[in-house]
Structure formats: C-alpha cells, structure tokens
C-alpha cells in the first residue's frame, strides 16, 4: 500500500486552485520538509500503516499517551529488530502524531527516550557487564592481541585475573589490560625477558613521541608497576633516565545556579530528570544510571549510591525539587515492568554472585534499574531477555546539545553538574568534610580543589543545592 500511495501521488499533477491534499499526501509533504530521503519515505508510510492497523477505527487524534507508549513498548520488545529500524519506526510515528495530527497527548510522550531504543544496547565490554565475561573472551576481542604470542596473551590474562581477584574496578581493569598489551607489543620480548629498563623506555616513548598528558603517564606507570609486581613477580625500578611528571590539578568547570537553570530548562523528559538528579545529588554518571529502585528512599528523602568509586556505598540527599518528577517516573517505570512480566520473564543484571545467591532477584521489582533502557536485549551467554539501564552516552549527548542551545560559554559536560553540586554546597557554607562524604572522595585533598571557587561562608543544615 505504501508504494502505491507514493507512486500515485508522485505521478499526479493537481490543479492548484482546487487541490486539497489527502492526509497521506500531507504526510509525504511533511517527510519532504523534514529532510527524510525519498527512498525512505515509503517505509515511513508502511510504519504508519502498521500503527493504523493496531488501532482499527480509532481516530489518531484520540490516541492517548498510554495507547502510544504501549504501542512503542511492544515495538521495542522485538529484540531481533535492528536498531536503525526501531529508530525509523519511532521517528515515523512521532512525525505523524506530533507534527501532522497535532495530538496533544502525543506531545507529552518522551520521544527522545523511545528514539534511543534504536541505539545499540550495552555491549559485552560495558563497565556494567564486562565482569560477566571471562578474561579470555574479552582479550580475544581486542585487536592489539594480534601482535602478541601465546606467552604474551597468557600474561595479559593473568593480569586481568589478578585485578579481579583484588576487586579492582572494571575501568581500571580495562585500562591496565590495555597498557600491558601496548607495552608487550612495544617491547617485542617474551614476558620472561622483560626488565625495568624496558618499562622506562616505553614510558619515555609515550611522553616524548606520543606526548601523552601527566595523568595518562601516571596511569600507564601504575599499570606497569602492577604488572611487574604481581604478574612477573620482580622488582619494578625505573631507570635514572626517566622521572614521572608531577601531577597537576585543574580547576573544575563549574556552572552558576542561573546557568544550571538554563541548562535544565533546555532538557526534556528523562534527560532533564537525570541531569537534575546528577546536580542535586552530586553522583557520577555511571552511579546515576546504575541506580536501582530499592536505592531510592522517598520516606527519608535520600538516595543510596551503591558500589561507587573505590567500591564504597554512600548516602546523598534526594532533592525535593525533583521528588515528584522521580515518583512519576518510577510509576511509569513500574507500568513498564508489569508489562514486561505479562509478556514473559525479563531479567536485570545483578552484580557479583547475587544472581546465583538469589536466583529470583533478577525479576524482582526492587532490583530493577530506575533509568531503564527503552529496548530489551538478549544475553548471548545465558539467553536471558534483559532490560539494562539506559546508556550513559545518551545523557552526555543531551547535555552537550542543551549547553550549545543555551550558549553557555564553558566546556559543559555531565561531570560539570557534579562539580557544581560540590561548589554550590561549599559556597553555601557546608564544611569540607561533609562535601567529601557526599562526593565519595577517599581523600579530602581531592575535595579541596573546589575551595578555589568558593564565595560564601556559613554552616546551615545540609540540604540538596537543587532546593536552594
């Protein structure tokens, strides 16, 4: 039908004085104005036909928000459908209901959230999931292993296993593994023949030829130190020709309260809520997207941040400015969860060995992610259908676009919200130790960097800066 519509309309030259375009022609004209390539338009028409078939006899203007979200939910449950096709279907429906029909209920749908269902789900090497894969599987996927022999691969595998046995974070694991592989490829020697001079030569090469920063140099140094001490079981002493650079401290990017307001006003839907919570609680990006339902305590107005940097839990205030929005989001999230249960078992990733200890917990509401992905994913190892958390890149991109829209003359990213949280608390007079605890810093010297932007003393009771 879609092909016939386009062929019929493209071959007819209407009288401009009497012509009144049909709804199909108006939709095609809209696609043209929106810049949809011509060879995609027939597919957009087919997607709209599928929507009409799902609501026979019902006016598009009378579709309510629940009807639309339920349809989109069923669409995104199709785990075998390519991401680009889901994204195309969502776009076709949005243009029809919002831009053409002007359905007021459709205007309340968070189309950015549903559009992100067309993005790829969390990859196997994502920080949330990587430890589910054995070290050998992750190493085989890395292109740098092509230059390593069997002894080199064994050394890298042993490095990863030791890092996991000592409960290093997955990001540290990935970084150290990468540096060890780079070093082995650079040295061109079997691991048994390596000495400290090889490490010094490699670090000098990184500094002089590659011109890496001080922080990157220090990370590479720490990785090689771990490798020599725990894997090669030999002394690690740098040669006299190399000295690590001193660590530098940069002033963090901090937004004023007015800039925070402008930034949040430029965001919509789930992105506005997530950005508001990130500013109102001072959480890191991954800490925010990994929040579970049971971590939000509305009665005590607090949020528990689990397994933060350094594998530490901490408590942060729940900003009252976003309490109602978060409650409404969780109510919607609960409806999504119940719909998942009716359609079939949908699981959630559980950390460490909890999946074995509590087999039913993966389908328990309390363990679900607060900010869940719009798209389901099938785990290739277990075959489980899962609903992961939303990909953190989506919030980063949304904040970047919002900052450009508001013309804030600063390098704004998601971490600037955390910097602003800390600075605004200190400006309001909260003591440095309190801010240190809220941020989850191991050393107060890390928190002291925010004292460079203080402008107001005082000691009022602790509340979220989002509620000032």
Residue pairs with C-beta under 8 A, 6 or more apart in sequence:
1 45
1 46
1 49
2 42
2 43
2 45
2 46
2 49
3 42
5 24
5 28
5 42
5 45
6 28
6 41
6 42
6 45
9 24
9 25
9 28
14 21
21 29
23 100
24 45
26 100
27 44
27 45
27 48
27 95
27 96
27 100
28 41
28 45
30 95
30 99
30 100
31 41
31 44
31 95
32 38
32 41
34 95
34 99
36 44
40 88
43 88
43 92
44 88
44 91
44 92
44 95
47 88
47 89
47 92
47 93
48 92
48 93
48 96
50 89
51 71
51 93
51 96
52 60
54 71
55 63
55 67
55 71
60 96
60 97
60 101
60 103
61 101
61 102
61 103
63 97
63 103
63 105
63 106
64 105
65 105
65 106
65 108
65 109
68 93
68 97
68 105
68 106
68 109
69 109
69 332
70 339
71 93
72 90
72 93
72 109
72 114
72 117
72 374
73 336
73 339
75 81
75 86
75 89
75 90
75 117
76 86
76 114
76 117
76 374
76 375
76 376
77 340
77 343
77 376
78 86
79 375
79 376
79 377
79 378
79 385
83 117
83 118
83 119
83 120
83 375
84 118
85 118
86 117
86 118
86 375
87 115
87 117
87 118
87 119
88 118
90 111
90 114
90 115
90 117
90 118
91 115
94 106
94 109
94 111
94 115
97 103
97 106
98 106
98 107
98 111
110 268
110 269
110 270
111 269
112 268
112 269
112 270
112 271
112 394
112 398
113 269
113 270
113 374
113 390
114 374
116 373
116 374
116 375
116 390
116 391
116 394
117 373
117 374
117 375
118 375
119 375
119 391
119 394
121 373
121 375
121 377
121 388
121 391
122 128
122 129
122 373
122 377
122 388
122 389
122 391
123 129
124 130
124 132
124 133
124 137
124 138
124 141
124 380
125 133
125 138
125 141
125 174
127 169
127 170
127 171
127 174
127 286
128 286
128 290
128 349
128 388
128 389
129 349
129 388
130 138
130 170
130 173
130 174
131 164
131 170
132 349
132 381
133 381
135 156
135 157
135 160
135 161
135 164
136 157
138 160
138 177
139 145
139 153
139 156
139 157
139 160
139 177
142 177
142 178
142 181
144 178
144 181
144 182
144 185
145 152
145 153
145 156
145 181
147 185
148 156
148 181
148 184
148 185
149 190
151 190
151 191
151 192
152 181
152 184
152 185
152 190
152 191
155 180
155 184
155 191
155 227
155 231
155 232
156 177
156 180
156 181
156 184
158 231
159 176
159 177
159 180
159 226
159 227
159 230
159 231
160 173
160 177
162 226
162 230
162 231
163 172
163 173
163 176
163 177
163 226
164 173
167 311
168 176
169 309
169 311
175 219
175 223
176 222
176 223
176 226
176 227
179 219
179 220
179 223
179 224
180 223
180 224
180 227
180 231
182 202
183 198
183 199
183 202
183 220
183 223
183 224
183 227
184 191
186 202
186 205
187 194
187 198
187 201
187 202
189 198
191 231
191 232
194 228
194 232
195 234
196 228
196 235
196 236
196 237
196 238
196 239
197 239
199 224
199 228
199 236
199 238
200 238
200 239
200 241
200 242
202 220
202 224
203 217
203 220
203 221
203 224
203 238
203 242
203 244
204 241
204 242
206 212
206 216
206 217
206 220
207 217
207 245
212 220
214 245
214 246
214 247
214 248
215 247
215 248
217 244
217 245
218 244
218 245
218 247
221 244
224 236
225 236
228 234
228 235
228 236
229 236
238 244
249 449
251 449
251 452
251 453
252 416
252 419
252 423
252 449
252 450
252 453
253 410
253 411
253 412
253 413
253 415
253 416
253 419
254 416
254 419
254 420
254 423
254 450
254 453
255 263
255 408
255 410
255 412
255 416
255 417
255 420
257 424
257 465
257 468
259 406
259 408
259 410
260 279
260 417
260 420
262 406
262 408
263 275
263 399
263 402
263 403
263 406
263 408
263 412
264 272
264 275
264 276
264 279
265 406
266 402
266 403
266 405
266 406
267 275
267 398
267 399
267 402
270 329
270 371
270 390
271 394
271 395
271 398
271 399
271 402
273 322
273 325
273 326
273 329
274 288
274 289
274 371
274 395
275 395
275 398
275 399
275 402
275 414
275 417
276 319
276 321
276 322
276 325
276 466
277 283
277 288
277 303
277 319
277 322
277 326
278 285
278 288
278 395
278 414
278 417
278 418
278 421
279 417
279 418
279 420
279 421
279 465
279 466
280 317
280 318
280 319
280 321
280 322
280 421
280 464
280 465
280 466
280 467
281 288
281 303
281 305
281 316
281 317
281 318
281 319
281 421
281 464
282 316
282 418
282 421
282 422
282 425
282 438
282 439
283 303
283 305
283 316
283 418
284 308
284 309
284 415
284 418
285 392
285 395
285 396
285 414
285 415
286 392
287 305
287 308
288 371
288 395
289 369
289 371
289 389
289 390
289 391
289 392
289 395
290 306
290 307
290 369
290 389
291 303
291 305
291 369
291 370
291 371
292 306
292 366
292 367
292 368
292 369
292 370
293 330
293 333
293 365
293 366
293 367
293 368
293 369
293 370
294 366
294 367
295 303
295 304
295 305
295 306
295 370
296 303
296 318
296 326
296 330
296 370
297 303
297 304
297 318
298 318
298 323
298 327
301 317
301 318
301 320
301 323
302 315
302 316
302 317
302 318
303 315
303 316
303 317
303 318
304 313
304 314
304 315
305 313
305 314
305 315
305 316
305 440
306 313
307 313
307 351
308 314
308 440
309 440
310 440
310 442
312 440
312 442
314 437
314 438
314 440
316 438
317 438
317 462
317 463
317 464
318 326
318 464
319 464
319 465
319 466
319 467
320 463
320 464
320 466
320 467
321 464
321 466
321 467
322 466
326 370
329 370
330 370
333 368
333 370
333 372
334 365
336 372
337 346
337 365
337 368
340 346
340 376
340 387
341 363
344 385
345 363
345 384
345 385
346 363
346 376
346 385
346 386
346 387
347 362
347 363
347 379
347 384
347 385
347 386
347 387
348 362
348 363
348 367
348 368
348 369
348 386
348 387
348 388
349 362
349 386
349 388
350 358
350 361
350 362
350 367
354 361
355 361
355 362
361 367
362 384
368 387
369 387
369 388
369 389
369 390
371 389
371 390
372 387
372 388
372 389
372 390
373 387
373 388
373 389
373 390
373 391
374 390
376 385
376 386
376 387
377 385
377 386
377 387
377 388
378 384
378 385
378 386
379 385
379 386
392 414
395 414
396 413
396 414
399 412
399 413
399 414
399 417
400 412
400 413
403 410
403 412
410 416
418 439
419 450
420 465
421 438
421 439
421 465
422 435
422 438
422 439
422 447
422 450
423 450
423 453
423 454
424 465
424 468
425 434
425 435
425 438
425 465
426 432
426 435
426 450
426 451
426 454
427 453
427 454
427 455
427 456
428 456
428 458
428 460
428 465
428 468
429 456
429 457
429 458
429 459
429 460
430 459
430 460
430 462
431 459
432 444
432 447
432 448
432 451
433 444
434 462
435 447
435 450
436 444
436 446
436 447
439 446
439 447
441 447
